[in-house]
Amino acid sequence: MKLLRQLCIVVIICFVGSFLSTVFNLPIPGNVLGLIILLVCLCTGIVKLDKIDLISKFLLDHLAFFFLPAGVGLMASYGIIKNSWPILLIICFISTIIIMAVTSLVVTALKNKGAGSK
């Protein structure tokens, strides 16, 4: 029952994000807005981490499963992308390097900030 309660909290926040994105015609997708709302709720203490820890672990443990629809979509669109796969591969490679570098810089900055506050 605890897992269901935690899932309800996450789903409600996701629906709020989708609702706000639709009602206010925002350029941000509803699920991304829901994640931002969840982050704000966690940072401000509106939602305590122990109220969503089990469902978060469950979702992270099964994250690969959620990429299956995207993979099937790519396979179904093979005819469209077969002529441009080299450029797509280059874009994926460069964007991965950029994401890794930015993540590294952010983690380093946060660790330095945490070490400086002690």
Legacy VTK file of the C-alpha trace (Angstrom):
# vtk DataFile Version 3.0
C-alpha trace
ASCII
DATASET POLYDATA
POINTS 118 float
0.000 0.000 0.000
2.926 2.314 0.734
4.217 1.918 -2.825
0.801 2.822 -4.247
0.591 5.922 -2.048
4.029 7.040 -3.208
3.114 6.395 -6.834
-0.006 8.545 -6.392
2.102 11.446 -5.137
4.449 11.253 -8.134
1.622 10.800 -10.663
-0.410 13.686 -9.211
2.603 15.988 -9.489
3.143 14.800 -13.071
-0.508 15.504 -13.913
-0.239 18.967 -12.340
2.735 19.674 -14.597
0.853 18.465 -17.671
-2.222 20.453 -16.672
-0.218 23.660 -16.194
1.624 23.143 -19.471
-1.636 22.662 -21.345
-3.662 25.409 -19.660
-0.977 28.085 -19.922
0.256 26.861 -23.330
3.837 26.684 -22.055
6.717 25.627 -24.319
7.903 23.228 -21.585
6.496 19.675 -21.823
4.189 18.720 -18.973
6.340 15.861 -17.719
9.408 18.117 -17.510
7.351 20.739 -15.694
6.180 17.991 -13.329
9.792 17.086 -12.569
10.564 20.737 -11.845
7.548 20.929 -9.531
8.683 17.748 -7.771
12.182 19.191 -7.344
10.765 22.392 -5.854
8.496 20.387 -3.545
11.436 18.293 -2.366
13.718 21.306 -1.868
11.115 23.263 0.075
10.034 20.295 2.179
6.470 20.201 0.881
7.151 16.585 -0.094
9.547 14.700 2.150
12.008 12.328 0.525
10.821 9.403 2.635
7.330 9.887 1.150
8.561 8.909 -2.347
11.760 6.934 -1.721
10.412 3.435 -2.508
8.720 4.398 -5.771
11.788 6.401 -6.807
14.036 3.385 -6.259
11.580 1.143 -8.108
11.405 3.500 -11.102
15.186 3.897 -11.235
15.706 0.145 -11.018
13.399 -0.353 -14.016
14.490 2.705 -16.013
15.653 0.708 -19.041
12.103 -0.600 -19.470
10.841 2.946 -20.092
13.175 3.366 -23.070
11.608 0.457 -24.973
8.907 2.592 -26.673
11.573 5.016 -27.916
13.623 2.123 -29.295
10.612 0.630 -31.036
9.808 4.064 -32.453
13.307 4.308 -33.899
12.985 0.862 -35.454
9.620 1.802 -36.946
11.134 5.001 -38.381
14.152 3.274 -39.901
13.046 4.127 -43.443
13.055 7.816 -42.602
16.391 7.939 -40.780
18.413 5.357 -42.751
19.993 8.013 -45.002
20.958 10.331 -42.159
22.364 7.861 -39.614
25.981 9.161 -39.783
24.957 12.681 -38.811
22.644 11.341 -36.102
25.504 9.256 -34.718
27.793 12.295 -34.651
25.111 14.376 -32.923
24.577 11.659 -30.310
28.315 11.377 -29.687
28.861 15.142 -29.340
25.783 15.668 -27.166
26.879 12.815 -24.882
30.298 14.424 -24.416
28.689 17.801 -23.677
26.272 16.264 -21.160
29.105 14.407 -19.416
31.221 17.567 -19.228
28.396 19.739 -17.889
27.419 17.081 -15.354
31.020 16.850 -14.206
31.270 20.627 -13.804
28.001 20.815 -11.869
28.946 17.949 -9.543
32.382 19.479 -8.937
30.834 22.874 -8.199
28.300 21.366 -5.813
30.983 19.326 -4.027
33.172 22.425 -3.661
30.222 24.430 -2.380
29.372 21.655 0.113
32.989 21.400 1.259
33.229 25.159 1.686
30.126 25.359 3.873
31.451 22.885 6.467
LINES 1 119
118 0 1 2 3 4 5 6 7 8 9 10 11 12 13 14 15 16 17 18 19 20 21 22 23 24 25 26 27 28 29 30 31 32 33 34 35 36 37 38 39 40 41 42 43 44 45 46 47 48 49 50 51 52 53 54 55 56 57 58 59 60 61 62 63 64 65 66 67 68 69 70 71 72 73 74 75 76 77 78 79 80 81 82 83 84 85 86 87 88 89 90 91 92 93 94 95 96 97 98 99 100 101 102 103 104 105 106 107 108 109 110 111 112 113 114 115 116 117
